[in-house]
């Protein structure tokens, strides 16, 4: 079975109100306790990243729920706009975004995967996002700027 490594649109980064954990040994994705995603631009994708975090629009979250494609949780996050964004997109309104936290785990090496937990949404040790074909089918419409790499199972 093929799985897919995603490299979503990067529209900005962590804003000044992001809160980080400083505990030793905390997994990379857990280092961000609260996310303030500050937009510098936006090409329109509904799945966005700023390592090690992912955000999705409320609309995309609802679509995944309707299709019973879960295996992630969501948290509230703050969405802010940089002065660059305000200058470039003075009339653009951003949709509501939520922080997405994948439930699954997986290991990848080169273009192969192993130790897949069986979830639709998985994180690697380095906080890369790996998903199933069902997710990719939805993202073809909602994340057009996302780079997708096919992964094969380890033999």
C-alpha positions as CSV (number, residue, x, y, z in Angstrom):
1,X,0.0,0.0,0.0
2,X,1.3,3.4,-0.9
3,X,1.3,6.3,1.6
4,X,2.1,9.9,0.9
5,X,4.6,12.4,2.4
6,X,3.1,15.9,2.4
7,X,5.0,19.2,2.2
8,X,2.2,21.7,2.6
9,X,2.2,25.4,1.8
10,X,4.3,27.5,4.1
11,X,2.4,30.8,4.5
12,X,4.3,32.3,7.4
13,X,5.6,31.1,10.7
14,X,5.3,31.1,14.5
15,X,4.0,34.5,15.7
16,X,5.1,36.3,18.9
17,X,2.3,34.7,21.0
18,X,3.4,31.1,20.3
19,X,4.2,29.4,23.6
20,X,7.0,26.8,23.6
21,X,7.7,24.0,26.1
22,X,11.2,23.7,27.3
23,X,11.0,20.3,28.9
24,X,14.0,18.0,28.0
25,X,13.1,15.1,25.8
26,X,9.8,16.5,24.5
27,X,8.9,15.2,21.1
28,X,9.3,17.9,18.4
29,X,5.6,18.3,17.7
30,X,4.9,18.8,21.4
31,X,7.4,21.6,21.8
32,X,4.7,24.1,20.7
33,X,2.3,24.3,23.6
34,X,0.2,27.1,21.9
35,X,0.4,28.2,18.3
36,X,0.2,31.7,17.0
37,X,0.5,31.3,13.2
38,X,1.5,34.5,11.6
39,X,0.7,34.8,7.9
40,X,3.1,36.6,5.5
41,X,1.2,35.4,2.4
42,X,-1.4,32.9,1.5
43,X,-1.9,31.0,-1.8
44,X,-5.2,29.7,-0.7
45,X,-4.5,26.1,0.6
46,X,-6.5,24.8,3.4
47,X,-3.6,22.8,4.9
48,X,-0.6,25.0,6.0
49,X,2.6,24.2,7.9
50,X,5.3,25.8,9.9
51,X,7.5,23.1,11.4
52,X,6.6,21.3,13.5
53,X,3.0,22.5,13.3
54,X,0.1,22.0,10.8
55,X,-3.1,24.1,10.6
56,X,-6.2,23.4,8.6
57,X,-9.2,25.5,7.8
58,X,-12.4,24.7,9.7
59,X,-14.0,24.0,6.4
60,X,-11.4,21.2,5.6
61,X,-11.8,19.8,9.1
62,X,-15.6,19.5,8.5
63,X,-15.0,17.8,5.2
64,X,-12.7,15.2,6.8
65,X,-15.4,14.6,9.5
66,X,-18.1,14.2,6.9
67,X,-16.0,11.6,5.1
68,X,-15.0,9.8,8.4
69,X,-11.4,10.5,7.7
70,X,-10.2,11.3,11.2
71,X,-7.1,10.2,13.1
72,X,-6.2,13.7,14.2
73,X,-7.3,16.1,16.8
74,X,-7.7,19.9,16.5
75,X,-6.8,22.7,18.9
76,X,-7.7,26.4,18.8
77,X,-4.8,28.5,17.6
78,X,-4.3,32.2,17.1
79,X,-4.0,33.4,13.5
80,X,-2.3,36.7,12.9
81,X,-1.1,38.7,9.9
82,X,2.3,40.2,9.5
83,X,2.9,43.7,8.2
84,X,4.0,42.1,5.0
85,X,0.6,40.3,4.7
86,X,-1.3,43.4,5.5
87,X,0.6,45.3,2.8
88,X,0.3,42.7,0.1
89,X,-3.3,41.5,0.9
90,X,-4.9,44.5,2.5
91,X,-8.5,43.3,1.6
92,X,-8.0,39.5,2.1
93,X,-9.9,37.8,4.9
94,X,-8.4,34.6,6.1
95,X,-10.7,31.7,7.0
96,X,-10.8,30.2,10.4
97,X,-7.9,27.8,11.0
98,X,-7.4,25.1,13.6
99,X,-4.2,23.5,14.7
100,X,-4.1,19.9,13.5
101,X,-2.4,17.2,15.5
102,X,-2.1,13.8,13.7
103,X,-2.7,10.7,15.9
104,X,-0.6,8.3,13.9
105,X,3.1,7.5,13.9
106,X,5.3,6.2,11.1
107,X,9.0,5.9,10.2
108,X,10.3,6.9,6.8
109,X,13.6,6.4,5.1
110,X,14.2,7.7,1.5
111,X,10.9,7.0,-0.2
112,X,9.9,4.0,1.9
113,X,8.0,3.7,5.2
114,X,7.8,1.3,8.0
115,X,6.2,1.0,11.5
116,X,3.0,2.5,10.3
117,X,0.4,2.8,13.0
118,X,-2.5,2.4,10.4
119,X,-3.8,6.0,10.9
120,X,-4.9,8.3,8.0
121,X,-2.7,11.1,9.4
122,X,0.8,10.2,10.8
123,X,3.9,12.0,12.0
124,X,7.4,10.9,11.5
125,X,10.1,11.3,14.2
126,X,11.1,14.6,12.5
127,X,7.5,15.9,12.4
128,X,6.9,15.2,8.7
129,X,3.2,14.5,7.7
130,X,2.3,11.2,6.1
131,X,-1.2,10.4,4.9
132,X,-3.3,7.8,3.1
133,X,-4.6,8.0,-0.4
134,X,-8.1,9.0,0.9
135,X,-6.6,12.1,2.4
136,X,-4.7,12.9,-0.8
137,X,-7.9,12.7,-2.8
138,X,-9.5,15.4,-0.7
139,X,-6.3,17.6,-0.7
140,X,-6.2,17.6,-4.5
141,X,-8.9,20.2,-4.3
142,X,-8.1,21.9,-1.0
143,X,-4.3,22.0,-1.0
144,X,-3.1,22.6,-4.6
145,X,0.3,23.9,-3.6
146,X,1.1,21.0,-1.4
147,X,4.0,18.8,-2.6
148,X,3.1,15.1,-2.4
149,X,5.7,12.3,-2.5
150,X,4.6,8.7,-2.9
151,X,6.1,6.3,-0.3
152,X,6.4,2.5,-0.7
153,X,6.2,0.0,2.2
154,X,9.6,-1.4,3.4
155,X,10.1,-4.8,2.0
